[in-house]
């Protein structure tokens, strides 16, 4: 499913954007040039150690989460970089620090350049987080992270003013102040991404454990001055229907958004495989323009790397894949 009028993104066009939706096959738009390099094929790099993450640093290499954080270099077996952290989303910043969502301990942490560990945040308004999942960093050094709750849902710690459970998105400013920027506007936030131009926050709504749950990608306008998310600008980009929804994502220098999602298995209780597992690519205007199938469930995340930043690394079912792209990727580890 995609929006025919996806080019209308302002809050004044919000009603139109939500109304003009149509069902399409998972294939590039007719006449659209592919984002993949000519002749490129999906490459399997490692058969383990790549459940989530991933994040590339030009001097260190690629790291990914799979119980421990693993370091992966070309031609070498994965090596433990940080042992038994129980992390999910990872992100290097331009100062060489590694930021980690650590759902195993309900917090966000950071490893400094000297390898010391800093707890960035482990509570909001006195209550622990659910399971910090994915993270993104803006040009000012503010971070945004999602906090869904998968698995048992009894006694969820984060609540709103009416005592209702919250699976939200939070911003941590450079002074350490934490603000909840999304409360109930997305059913169960998972992947998050601030765009290179600092104008938008993409949020993956991924309620895959509930029949009929939300499996949609949304986009919100953001105020560059202060990182405020303008909730009234919420715009639907794509709906995975009853299939597995969107997860982690990445951006190239043209503003195209690469999103992990979909499902291959036909033996899942509350999902179907109508949207195949792989990387879905959307133009800056929100149109589905390309797709690469990844036939290992579940496709969880992707990140750009390599010497020319034209390698898209993909995590799926603990396996690491790569695909060569035409455009350079955007990574926060490199100052532009």
Secondary structure, DSSP 8 states (H G I E B T S, - for coil): -EETTTT--SGGGHHHHHH-EE---SS--TT---SB-TT---EEEEEEEESEEEEEETTTEEEEESSSEEEE-TTS--EEEETT-----EEE-TTS-EEEEEGGGTEEEEE-TTS-EEEEESEETTEE-SEEEEEEE-TTS-EEEEEE--S--TT-S-B-TTS-B--EEEEE-TTS-EEEEESSSSSSEEEEEE-TTS-EEEEEEE-TTSTT--EEEEEEEE-TTT--EEEEEEEEEEE-TTB-----EEEBTT--EEEEE----S--SS-BSSS-SEEEEE-TTS-EEEEEE--SS-EEEEEEESTTS-EEEEEETEEEEEEEBSS-B--TTS--
